[in-house]
Amino acid sequence: MKALVVHNRYRAEQPSGENNVVDQETALLAEAGHEVRLFERRSDEIAGMSLPRKAVLPLRVPWNRAVRAELARLLRDDRPDVVHIHNTFPLLSPSVLAACADAGVPVVATLHNYTQICAPGTLYRDGHVCTDCARRAPIPAVRHGCYRGSALATVPMAASLVLNRKRWWTGVSRFFCISAAQREILVAAGMPAERLVVKHNYVDDPGKTRTGAGEHVLFLGRITAEKGAGLLMDAWDRLGGIGLPLVIAGSGPMQDEVARWADGRDDVSYLGLRSKEECRDLIARSNTVVAPSTWLETFGLVIVEAMAAGVPAVAAAHGAFGELVDDGVTGLLHEPGNADSLAARLREAAGERNQEMGLAARLVYEQEFTPKAGLDRLVGGYRAAIAAAEGAPAE
C-alpha cells in the first residue's frame, strides 16, 4: 500500500525513542514493499529562524494554515492510501487533520505519550503523577506552568488541546496505543474506546545477545527526574555495592548532577550520549538494565531492547512496565518512587536467577516484539483504517 508518514522530529541533541520508532517503521514498511513518503518538520529548524518567525511560532501551535495547504497539495498529487501521524508539535499542528479530511484520506495516529489529555503529554507534575487535566479543560496545566515550568509556554499547548480535541477524536480512524496501560488511561479520560487499539513498538534484533553474567547495571535514556535519575542515585547509594558498577548513558536536564555524583567513584560511570551501536553493545554487556521511571511510561523501549539482548530489567511497577516485565520471570518490578524497593530489586536481579531471567526475556522478545510482529500489527491497523473509511469490514 501507499502510506504518508507525518512527524515533527524532536531535537537531534536529545535521545528520542519516538524519532527512532518513526525511522524504524518507515524502513520496515519500505523493506516489505510498501511505498512510504515522509511529511516532516524538525524542531532543530527553530534555532535558525528569524526573531519575527520565532515570535509567531506559539500562535501556530494550535493551527498552522501554511502546513495545511502544503499537505493538501501533497495529498492531492500523491494520493496515499493512508496517512500515519506521529507528532505534530510544534511546527506542524493539528491542521494536518483538516488536510486529510478534505482529501478524504483515512488517518491513523500513534499516541507516543498523553498529549490527547495532558498539555505537556506526561501526566506528571512536581515529581508525581498528575491527572488534573485528564477530564477537564487544561487550566491547571497553565496555572502550574507544566511545560518547561512556564505558564506562558504552556498556553499554546493547552489551547491546542481544547480547540482540537474533537477534531482528533473524530478525524482519526485508528489510534495506536503503544501499551494496554496507556489505552486504559486514555479510555478512562474519555477518548473513544472503539478507535483505540494496542500496537506495541518493536525492536530490531541487535544481532548480539549477552554471554555470561554481564559486566554492569545499565541506565540508558533521558537523564531526567521523571525517568528516575534522582531515584536511582538514591537507591544506588543505599545499596552499598553488589559487585557490579552502575553505568549511566544518555543526556538531559539532570546530566550535570549525575556527572558530579559519579565523579571519582569506582562503582559508577557516566558516559553521556552514545551512538546506537554503542548503546547496543552496552546493553549486551549488561547484567541488568534499570528503568526506575517515576512517571507513567507509555512503553519502555529500553526494556524491550534489553529483552532482545537476553538481559533482564528492573523497572517501576506502573505504567506500561507491568505488561513488559513479567515479575520474577523476565525481570523484576519495584515499588514506584521507593528507593529502598529499587535497591532491593537491583540486588536480587544480580543474583543467581539473573541468567535464567535473561533467557526468558529473549524468548518473549522473539514472540512479541520482533520486526515481523511489528509489521503485521502496523499493516493490520492501516487496513482496518482503510476499510473503515470505505465502510467495509477489515480483512
Secondary structure, 3 states (H helix, E strand, C coil): CEEEEEEEECCCCCCCHHHHHHHHHHHHHHHCCCEEEEEEEEHHHHHHCCHHHHHHHHHHCCCCHHHHHHHHHHHHHHCCCEEEECCCCCCCCCHHHHHHHHHCCCEEEEECCCCCCCCCCCCEECCEECCCCCCCCCHHHHHHCCCCCCHHHHHHHHHHHHHHHHHHHHHCCEEEECCHHHHHHHHHCCCCHHHEEECCCCCCCCCCCCCCCCCEEEEECCCCCCCCHHHHHHHHHHHCCCCCCEEEECCCCCHHHHHHHHCCCCCEEEEECCCHHHHHHHHHCEEEEEECCCCCCCCCHHHHHHHHCCCCEEEECCCCHHHHCCECCCEEEECCCCHHHHHHHHHHHCCCCHHHHHHHHHHHHHHHCCHHHHHHHHHHHHHHHHHHHHCCCCC
